[in-house]
Amino acid sequence: MRGLGLKLALLRIAMMLCVCKATSSLRPLILVPGSGGNQLEARLTTGYKPSGLFCGRFYPIFKDKEGWFRLWFDPSVLLAPFTKCFNQRMMLYYDPDLDDYRNAPGVETRVPEFGSTNSLLYLNPNLKRLTAYMAPLVKLLEEIGYVSGETMFGAPYDFRYGLAAEGHPSHVGSKFLQELKDLIEKASASNGGKPVILLSHSLGGLYVLQLLNRNPPSWRRRFIKHFIALSAPWGGTVQEMLTFASGSSFGVPLVDPFLVRGEQRSSVSNLWLMPSPKLFGPGKALVITPNKAYSAHDIPEFLNDIGYPEGVIPYISRILPMTESLAAPNVGLTCIFGTGVKTPETLLYAKAGFDKQPEAVYGDGDGTVNLESLSALESLWAFEKNQSLKVIRMSGISHTSILEKSAALEAIIAEISSINSKAQAEVSFE
């Protein structure tokens, strides 16, 4: 019955838009994935030094003629010997002299098919049923008239990297922002100069907000019609403190969280997603141990105490100043997120040390991101006169199911259709 309801809703939307005769009324749409939401490829050079026999250059077996192979997602990472290889190849390293991050020695990475939705559909096209990501959403967008490569585009990126505060280099992240800006302009130009709709999931929302605020208002007015953010962690999440302290398998069976903890700590984007002191007050303990309690204001001390002191300087200098400001971009923005799903709010360690999984005290959110973070813009932008903000809460929808549950997909499609309808009405009125 739910599937029938969704089809009927789509039929009503299609009739409203008259997509059978007027697909030209659609504004170009660009999809920006969240962390881990697109494929990532790698190849090994002579500088690569494997940590053991299993990680030798013969693995993986399947490579193209230039040596490129799928780094994310490869199901072999679920097996402990290969999990270690994956951890080593995904690692990032902070270079204090350059004040920037780089890959592990001897590991080159690339993001396949920028501009296309292909690498967003499935994390592994050979395992479509298990690794579907934006495929359900893209299918429905196609049903209301969107065409990949013509009116619909994808903006995959190396999700391990992040951005940095002004005055600090961030080569990989800044390159992505420039590529995204270029894609927006090209999508607009190829669609008669129409401004684009940006739709992000999770971490992608932080990237989009930074892109908008790092470009002048005149550019935004010309090229951006609307920004739809799904499950955006505007102020980070307590889940990241668990990831840094004890590693996280994110519910994937067979994966030992301690085997991937090093790689997860090295990810700049994970550091970016630490709970923001701007939203999680100093009186709220997020991690409690027998000897100490840590709030969002204690992140530097927390990083040092868990055994990751190399993260302290980058966090203080590169991340913290950036997260302290969430300026309104003055473009239409719709936030869609789930609520009513048990979400870690406080982590309790019964014994000293972090080489174990803690007990969690749960609060409201989408299972990954806390409600304080998901709904942050409502309070932060309450008095912004030039910023329109629409918030759609969806009870029982989790951080990932927002891209697969019928109710969530129907809400997303309806919002995109409404934006297109209003845009077409404005053109007709003019």
RATABEL-V976358 format. One record per pair of residues at least 6 apart in sequence whose C-alpha atoms are under 7 Angstrom apart, sorted by the first residue. I is the first residue (numbers start at 1). GAP is how many residues later the second one is. D is the distance in Angstrom with one decimal. If there is no record, write none. Layout:
i->I gap->GAP d->D
i->I gap->GAP d->D
This chain:
i->2 gap->404 d->6.9
i->3 gap->403 d->7.0
i->6 gap->400 d->6.5
i->6 gap->404 d->6.3
i->13 gap->404 d->6.8
i->14 gap->130 d->5.6
i->17 gap->404 d->6.6
i->19 gap->125 d->6.4
i->19 gap->126 d->5.8
i->23 gap->122 d->5.8
i->25 gap->395 d->6.9
i->25 gap->399 d->6.1
i->26 gap->394 d->5.7
i->27 gap->167 d->6.2
i->27 gap->168 d->6.6
i->27 gap->169 d->5.7
i->27 gap->170 d->6.5
i->27 gap->393 d->6.2
i->28 gap->123 d->4.5
i->28 gap->124 d->5.8
i->28 gap->159 d->6.3
i->28 gap->160 d->6.7
i->28 gap->163 d->6.9
i->28 gap->168 d->4.9
i->28 gap->169 d->6.2
i->29 gap->122 d->6.1
i->29 gap->123 d->4.8
i->29 gap->124 d->6.3
i->29 gap->167 d->5.7
i->29 gap->168 d->4.8
i->29 gap->169 d->5.9
i->30 gap->122 d->5.8
i->30 gap->123 d->4.7
i->30 gap->124 d->5.6
i->30 gap->125 d->6.9
i->30 gap->167 d->6.4
i->30 gap->168 d->5.1
i->30 gap->169 d->6.1
i->31 gap->122 d->6.2
i->31 gap->123 d->4.8
i->31 gap->124 d->6.0
i->31 gap->167 d->6.3
i->31 gap->168 d->5.0
i->31 gap->169 d->5.8
i->32 gap->122 d->6.3
i->32 gap->123 d->5.1
i->32 gap->124 d->6.5
i->32 gap->167 d->6.1
i->32 gap->168 d->4.5
i->32 gap->169 d->6.5
i->32 gap->172 d->5.4
i->33 gap->123 d->6.4
i->33 gap->167 d->5.8
i->33 gap->168 d->5.2
i->33 gap->171 d->5.3
i->34 gap->167 d->5.0
i->34 gap->168 d->4.7
i->34 gap->169 d->4.6
i->34 gap->170 d->4.8
i->35 gap->124 d->5.1
i->35 gap->168 d->5.7
i->36 gap->123 d->6.2
i->37 gap->83 d->6.3
i->37 gap->86 d->6.9
i->37 gap->96 d->6.7
i->38 gap->81 d->5.3
i->38 gap->82 d->4.8
i->38 gap->85 d->5.8
i->38 gap->118 d->5.8
i->39 gap->33 d->5.4
i->39 gap->34 d->6.4
i->39 gap->72 d->6.8
i->39 gap->73 d->6.9
i->39 gap->80 d->5.4
i->39 gap->84 d->5.3
i->40 gap->30 d->6.2
i->40 gap->31 d->5.5
i->40 gap->32 d->4.9
i->40 gap->70 d->6.2
i->40 gap->71 d->5.1
i->40 gap->72 d->6.7
i->40 gap->118 d->6.9
i->41 gap->27 d->6.4
i->41 gap->28 d->5.5
i->41 gap->29 d->4.5
i->41 gap->30 d->4.9
i->41 gap->31 d->6.7
i->41 gap->68 d->5.6
i->41 gap->69 d->5.3
i->41 gap->70 d->6.2
i->42 gap->26 d->5.4
i->42 gap->27 d->5.5
i->42 gap->28 d->6.4
i->42 gap->29 d->5.7
i->42 gap->65 d->6.7
i->42 gap->66 d->5.4
i->42 gap->67 d->4.2
i->42 gap->68 d->6.3
i->43 gap->24 d->5.5
i->43 gap->25 d->4.6
i->43 gap->26 d->6.3
i->43 gap->64 d->6.0
i->43 gap->65 d->5.4
i->43 gap->66 d->6.6
i->44 gap->62 d->5.6
i->44 gap->63 d->4.9
i->44 gap->64 d->6.3
i->45 gap->61 d->4.8
i->45 gap->62 d->6.4
i->46 gap->60 d->6.2
i->47 gap->58 d->5.8
i->47 gap->59 d->4.0
i->48 gap->57 d->5.7
i->48 gap->58 d->3.7
i->48 gap->59 d->6.3
i->50 gap->6 d->5.4
i->54 gap->27 d->6.4
i->54 gap->28 d->6.8
i->55 gap->30 d->5.1
i->62 gap->7 d->6.6
i->63 gap->6 d->4.7
i->72 gap->51 d->6.9
i->73 gap->50 d->5.5
i->73 gap->51 d->5.7
i->76 gap->6 d->6.1
i->77 gap->6 d->4.4
i->77 gap->9 d->6.2
i->78 gap->176 d->6.0
i->78 gap->177 d->5.5
i->79 gap->175 d->7.0
i->83 gap->176 d->6.8
i->84 gap->175 d->6.4
i->87 gap->173 d->5.6
i->87 gap->176 d->5.3
i->89 gap->15 d->6.4
i->89 gap->18 d->6.5
i->90 gap->173 d->6.1
i->91 gap->12 d->6.5
i->91 gap->13 d->5.8
i->91 gap->172 d->4.8
i->91 gap->175 d->5.9
i->92 gap->9 d->6.4
i->92 gap->10 d->5.6
i->92 gap->11 d->4.9
i->92 gap->12 d->5.8
i->92 gap->174 d->5.2
i->92 gap->175 d->6.2
i->93 gap->8 d->5.4
i->93 gap->9 d->5.4
i->93 gap->10 d->6.4
i->93 gap->11 d->6.6
i->93 gap->173 d->6.6
i->94 gap->6 d->5.8
i->94 gap->7 d->4.4
i->94 gap->8 d->6.6
i->95 gap->6 d->5.9
i->99 gap->69 d->6.8
i->99 gap->70 d->6.6
i->100 gap->69 d->6.0
i->100 gap->70 d->5.9
i->111 gap->45 d->6.7
i->111 gap->46 d->6.0
i->111 gap->47 d->6.3
i->112 gap->7 d->6.7
i->113 gap->6 d->6.6
i->114 gap->40 d->6.6
i->114 gap->41 d->5.7
i->114 gap->42 d->5.9
i->115 gap->38 d->5.3
i->115 gap->39 d->4.8
i->115 gap->40 d->5.5
i->115 gap->68 d->6.9
i->116 gap->32 d->7.0
i->116 gap->33 d->6.2
i->116 gap->37 d->5.2
i->116 gap->38 d->4.7
i->117 gap->31 d->6.7
i->117 gap->36 d->5.7
i->117 gap->37 d->4.3
i->120 gap->13 d->6.4
i->120 gap->14 d->5.7
i->120 gap->36 d->7.0
i->121 gap->11 d->6.0
i->121 gap->12 d->5.3
i->121 gap->13 d->4.7
i->121 gap->14 d->4.2
i->122 gap->6 d->5.9
i->122 gap->9 d->5.3
i->122 gap->10 d->4.4
i->122 gap->11 d->5.3
i->122 gap->13 d->6.6
i->123 gap->8 d->5.2
i->123 gap->9 d->6.6
i->123 gap->10 d->6.8
i->124 gap->7 d->6.0
i->134 gap->269 d->6.4
i->136 gap->268 d->6.1
i->137 gap->266 d->6.4
i->137 gap->272 d->6.5
i->146 gap->6 d->6.0
i->155 gap->25 d->6.6
i->157 gap->19 d->6.6
i->159 gap->110 d->6.7
i->160 gap->107 d->4.9
i->160 gap->108 d->6.0
i->160 gap->109 d->5.6
i->161 gap->11 d->6.7
i->161 gap->12 d->6.1
i->161 gap->106 d->6.3
i->161 gap->107 d->5.0
i->161 gap->108 d->5.4
i->162 gap->11 d->5.3
i->162 gap->106 d->5.3
i->162 gap->107 d->4.7
i->162 gap->110 d->7.0
i->163 gap->7 d->5.7
i->163 gap->10 d->5.2
i->163 gap->11 d->6.7
i->164 gap->6 d->5.9
i->164 gap->154 d->4.7
i->164 gap->155 d->5.9
i->164 gap->158 d->6.7
i->165 gap->153 d->5.0
i->165 gap->154 d->6.3
i->165 gap->156 d->5.9
i->165 gap->157 d->4.8
i->168 gap->150 d->6.5
i->177 gap->34 d->6.2
i->184 gap->12 d->6.8
i->184 gap->39 d->7.0
i->185 gap->38 d->6.7
i->188 gap->6 d->5.2
i->188 gap->7 d->5.6
i->188 gap->8 d->6.2
i->188 gap->35 d->6.8
i->195 gap->27 d->6.3
i->195 gap->28 d->4.3
i->195 gap->29 d->4.8
i->195 gap->30 d->5.0
i->196 gap->27 d->6.0
i->196 gap->28 d->5.0
i->196 gap->29 d->5.2
i->196 gap->30 d->7.0
i->197 gap->27 d->6.3
i->197 gap->28 d->5.4
i->197 gap->29 d->4.8
i->197 gap->30 d->5.8
i->198 gap->28 d->6.3
i->198 gap->29 d->4.8
i->198 gap->30 d->6.1
i->199 gap->28 d->6.0
i->199 gap->29 d->4.7
i->199 gap->30 d->5.9
i->200 gap->28 d->6.4
i->200 gap->29 d->5.0
i->200 gap->30 d->5.9
i->201 gap->28 d->6.1
i->201 gap->29 d->4.7
i->201 gap->30 d->6.1
i->201 gap->31 d->6.4
i->202 gap->28 d->6.1
i->202 gap->29 d->5.0
i->202 gap->30 d->4.3
i->202 gap->31 d->6.1
i->203 gap->29 d->6.3
i->203 gap->30 d->6.7
i->205 gap->24 d->5.6
i->205 gap->27 d->5.5
i->206 gap->28 d->6.7
i->212 gap->8 d->6.7
i->212 gap->117 d->5.9
i->213 gap->116 d->5.5
i->226 gap->105 d->6.2
i->226 gap->106 d->4.8
i->226 gap->107 d->5.9
i->227 gap->105 d->6.1
i->227 gap->106 d->4.7
i->227 gap->107 d->6.4
i->228 gap->105 d->5.8
i->228 gap->106 d->4.8
i->228 gap->107 d->6.0
i->229 gap->105 d->6.2
i->229 gap->106 d->4.9
i->229 gap->107 d->6.2
i->230 gap->105 d->6.0
i->230 gap->106 d->4.9
i->230 gap->107 d->5.8
i->231 gap->105 d->6.3
i->231 gap->106 d->4.6
i->231 gap->143 d->6.5
i->231 gap->168 d->6.0
i->232 gap->142 d->6.0
i->233 gap->136 d->6.0
i->233 gap->140 d->5.5
i->233 gap->141 d->5.5
i->234 gap->139 d->5.3
i->234 gap->140 d->6.2
i->234 gap->142 d->6.5
i->235 gap->40 d->5.9
i->235 gap->41 d->5.0
i->235 gap->44 d->6.2
i->235 gap->138 d->4.6
i->236 gap->37 d->4.2
i->236 gap->38 d->5.0
i->236 gap->39 d->4.3
i->236 gap->40 d->5.9
i->236 gap->137 d->6.2
i->237 gap->36 d->6.2
i->237 gap->37 d->5.9
i->237 gap->38 d->4.9
i->237 gap->132 d->5.1
i->237 gap->133 d->5.9
i->237 gap->136 d->6.9
i->238 gap->36 d->7.0
i->238 gap->37 d->5.9
i->238 gap->48 d->6.8
i->238 gap->106 d->6.4
i->238 gap->107 d->6.1
i->239 gap->105 d->6.3
i->239 gap->129 d->6.3
i->240 gap->30 d->6.7
i->240 gap->33 d->6.5
i->240 gap->34 d->5.6
i->241 gap->33 d->6.6
i->242 gap->6 d->7.0
i->243 gap->18 d->6.9
i->243 gap->21 d->6.9
i->244 gap->17 d->6.8
i->244 gap->20 d->6.9
i->244 gap->21 d->5.4
i->245 gap->61 d->5.7
i->245 gap->109 d->5.7
i->246 gap->12 d->6.5
i->246 gap->15 d->6.7
i->246 gap->108 d->5.6
i->246 gap->109 d->5.8
i->246 gap->110 d->6.1
i->246 gap->111 d->6.0
i->247 gap->10 d->4.6
i->247 gap->11 d->5.4
i->247 gap->13 d->6.4
i->247 gap->14 d->4.3
i->248 gap->9 d->4.7
i->249 gap->6 d->5.8
i->249 gap->7 d->6.6
i->249 gap->8 d->4.9
i->271 gap->44 d->6.9
i->272 gap->47 d->5.9
i->275 gap->21 d->5.6
i->276 gap->20 d->6.0
i->276 gap->47 d->6.6
i->277 gap->19 d->4.9
i->277 gap->20 d->5.3
i->278 gap->46 d->6.0
i->279 gap->93 d->6.8
i->280 gap->16 d->5.9
i->281 gap->15 d->6.9
i->282 gap->13 d->5.7
i->282 gap->14 d->6.6
i->282 gap->15 d->5.7
i->284 gap->11 d->5.7
i->285 gap->8 d->5.9
i->285 gap->9 d->5.4
i->285 gap->10 d->4.6
i->285 gap->61 d->6.9
i->286 gap->8 d->5.9
i->286 gap->9 d->5.2
i->286 gap->59 d->6.5
i->286 gap->60 d->4.5
i->286 gap->61 d->6.1
i->287 gap->6 d->5.7
i->287 gap->7 d->5.1
i->287 gap->8 d->6.9
i->287 gap->59 d->5.7
i->287 gap->60 d->4.7
i->287 gap->61 d->6.1
i->288 gap->6 d->6.4
i->288 gap->59 d->6.2
i->288 gap->60 d->5.0
i->288 gap->61 d->6.2
i->289 gap->59 d->6.2
i->289 gap->60 d->4.8
i->289 gap->61 d->6.4
i->289 gap->62 d->6.8
i->289 gap->63 d->6.4
i->290 gap->60 d->6.4
i->290 gap->61 d->6.2
i->290 gap->62 d->6.1
i->294 gap->8 d->6.7
i->300 gap->12 d->5.2
i->303 gap->6 d->5.8
i->303 gap->8 d->6.5
i->303 gap->9 d->6.3
i->304 gap->8 d->6.9
i->306 gap->48 d->6.4
i->328 gap->53 d->6.9
i->328 gap->59 d->6.5
i->330 gap->56 d->5.7
i->330 gap->57 d->4.7
i->331 gap->56 d->6.4
i->332 gap->55 d->6.8
i->332 gap->56 d->5.3
i->332 gap->57 d->6.5
i->333 gap->55 d->6.3
i->333 gap->56 d->5.1
i->333 gap->57 d->6.4
i->334 gap->55 d->5.8
i->334 gap->56 d->4.6
i->334 gap->57 d->5.8
i->335 gap->55 d->6.2
i->335 gap->56 d->4.8
i->335 gap->57 d->6.1
i->336 gap->55 d->6.0
i->336 gap->56 d->4.7
i->336 gap->57 d->6.0
i->337 gap->37 d->6.9
i->337 gap->55 d->6.6
i->337 gap->56 d->5.4
i->337 gap->57 d->6.1
i->338 gap->27 d->6.7
i->338 gap->28 d->4.9
i->338 gap->55 d->5.7
i->338 gap->56 d->4.6
i->338 gap->57 d->5.7
i->338 gap->58 d->6.2
i->338 gap->59 d->4.4
i->338 gap->60 d->5.5
i->338 gap->61 d->6.8
i->339 gap->25 d->6.4
i->339 gap->26 d->4.8
i->339 gap->27 d->5.1
i->339 gap->54 d->6.5
i->339 gap->55 d->6.0
i->339 gap->56 d->4.9
i->339 gap->57 d->5.8
i->339 gap->58 d->6.4
i->340 gap->24 d->5.5
i->340 gap->25 d->6.0
i->340 gap->26 d->6.7
i->340 gap->55 d->5.6
i->340 gap->56 d->5.3
i->341 gap->23 d->6.1
i->341 gap->24 d->5.5
i->341 gap->25 d->5.0
i->341 gap->26 d->5.1
i->341 gap->55 d->5.7
i->341 gap->57 d->6.4
i->342 gap->20 d->5.6
i->342 gap->21 d->5.8
i->342 gap->22 d->5.9
i->342 gap->23 d->6.5
i->342 gap->25 d->5.3
i->343 gap->19 d->5.1
i->343 gap->20 d->5.3
i->343 gap->21 d->5.7
i->343 gap->22 d->5.4
i->343 gap->23 d->6.4
i->343 gap->24 d->4.2
i->343 gap->25 d->5.8
i->343 gap->26 d->6.8
i->343 gap->27 d->6.2
i->344 gap->16 d->5.7
i->344 gap->17 d->5.9
i->344 gap->18 d->4.6
i->344 gap->19 d->6.3
i->345 gap->16 d->5.7
i->345 gap->17 d->5.1
i->345 gap->18 d->5.4
i->346 gap->14 d->5.8
i->346 gap->15 d->5.0
i->346 gap->16 d->6.9
i->347 gap->11 d->6.0
i->347 gap->12 d->5.9
i->347 gap->13 d->4.7
i->347 gap->14 d->6.4
i->348 gap->10 d->5.4
i->348 gap->11 d->5.1
i->348 gap->12 d->6.1
i->349 gap->9 d->5.0
i->349 gap->10 d->6.6
i->364 gap->6 d->6.2
i->364 gap->7 d->5.7
i->365 gap->6 d->4.3
i->366 gap->31 d->6.5
i->366 gap->32 d->4.5
i->366 gap->33 d->5.1
i->367 gap->31 d->5.7
i->367 gap->32 d->6.2
i->368 gap->31 d->6.0
i->402 gap->6 d->5.3
i->402 gap->7 d->6.9
i->403 gap->6 d->6.4
